[in-house]
Amino acid sequence: MSPTKSGTRDGIDSCLSGVVLTGGGALLDGMVEIAEQVFDAPVRLGYPERDRFGGLVEDIQSPSWAAAAGLALVSQRAHALEQRAGGAKRGGSGRLTHFVSKFRNRFSGSIF
């Protein structure tokens, strides 16, 4: 990657503070070192935040679960915002509510 006139490298700000690797591939030997060379920035493994998942924390405390756990948190926050903004008054007919409901129904026996 070469610097451009605006001080960025291929759209990535040159004051990049670091990269967080998630997913099972992040656990491969040497992956952090390779990513440090590729991105020319500090790299660390991402883990789900321990205080956000109650009883599940021991089961999902791995980079393999970090992205899924983060998406679950984003969905939960968006759902809460939607309800506060009037989604509950409309009977929960928002798109996110519909998606979460379908997701819960699909996996209700194994996760929820």
Buried (B, 14 or more C-beta within 10 A) or exposed (E): EEEEEEEBBEEEEEEEEEBBBBBEEBBEEEBBEEBBEEBEBEBBBBBBEEEEBEEBBEEBBBBBBBBEBBEBBEBEEBBEEBBEEEBEEEEBEBEBBEEBEEBEEEEEEEEE
